């Protein structure tokens, strides 16, 4: 083989190895980012769940206080009318 053909062959092999390596590392990086995104989504869902539970507890407490107040007002109105 001539020197030119050897250099062309070496350049093609080097280019092929470079392309294959780039694709491998790119896929690895993409998989890592997808996995990190899933973990982040799960964490956000858990955070929203806790926030929603807190809001629900607050609403239940406010509803309880409102019912107590309404009951007191109703009772005081009934006492005044009797």
PyMOL commands that set and color helices and strands:
alter all, ss='L'
color gray80, all
select helices_A, chain A and resi 3-81
alter helices_A, ss='H'
color red, helices_A
deselect
rebuild
show_as cartoon
